Amino acid sequence: MNFILWLLFGALVGWLASLVMRTDAQQGALLNIVVGIAGAFIGGLVFGMLGIDSANINNGDFSL
């Protein structure tokens, strides 16, 4: 389930970053989403390798 959350969060952040940086028209929305997904995936892998799991929203009572 965390993998799906990485993808969704990455897509959202990539799209928002393109709006803030005003590169949405240059790259297109699809490329912005792909870059955001790649960044979220790499970030999730790096945090997992470092043993940092504090950003996991599936802990405790909250479950998707």
C-alpha positions as CSV (number, residue, x, y, z in Angstrom):
1,M,0.0,0.0,0.0
2,N,2.9,2.4,0.7
3,F,4.0,2.1,-3.0
4,I,0.6,3.4,-4.2
5,L,0.8,6.2,-1.7
6,W,4.2,7.1,-3.0
7,L,2.8,7.3,-6.5
8,L,-0.2,9.4,-5.6
9,F,1.8,11.8,-3.4
10,G,4.5,12.1,-6.1
11,A,2.0,12.9,-8.8
12,L,0.4,15.6,-6.6
13,V,3.8,17.1,-5.6
14,G,5.1,17.0,-9.2
15,W,2.0,18.8,-10.5
16,L,2.1,21.4,-7.7
17,A,5.8,22.0,-8.2
18,S,5.3,22.6,-11.9
19,L,2.7,25.2,-11.1
20,V,4.9,27.0,-8.6
21,M,7.9,26.9,-10.9
22,R,5.8,27.9,-13.9
23,T,7.1,25.0,-16.0
24,D,3.7,23.4,-16.6
25,A,3.4,24.8,-20.2
26,Q,7.1,23.9,-21.1
27,Q,7.0,20.2,-20.0
28,G,3.4,19.3,-20.0
29,A,1.3,17.9,-17.2
30,L,2.2,14.3,-17.8
31,L,5.9,14.8,-17.6
32,N,5.5,16.8,-14.4
33,I,3.5,14.0,-12.8
34,V,6.1,11.4,-13.9
35,V,9.0,13.4,-12.4
36,G,7.0,13.8,-9.2
37,I,6.3,10.1,-9.0
38,A,10.0,9.3,-9.7
39,G,11.1,11.7,-6.9
40,A,8.6,10.2,-4.4
41,F,9.7,6.6,-5.3
42,I,13.4,7.4,-4.9
43,G,12.7,9.3,-1.7
44,G,10.7,6.4,-0.3
45,L,13.5,3.9,-1.2
46,V,16.2,6.1,0.4
47,F,14.2,6.6,3.6
48,G,13.5,2.9,3.7
49,M,17.2,2.0,3.4
50,L,18.0,4.5,6.1
51,G,15.5,2.9,8.4
52,I,13.4,6.1,8.6
53,D,9.8,5.0,8.7
54,S,8.2,7.9,10.5
55,A,6.3,9.1,7.4
56,N,4.3,5.9,7.2
57,I,0.6,6.8,7.4
58,N,-0.4,3.2,7.8
59,N,0.9,3.0,11.3
60,G,-1.6,3.1,14.2
61,D,-5.3,3.4,13.7
62,F,-5.2,5.1,10.2
63,S,-5.5,2.6,7.4
64,L,-6.3,2.9,3.7
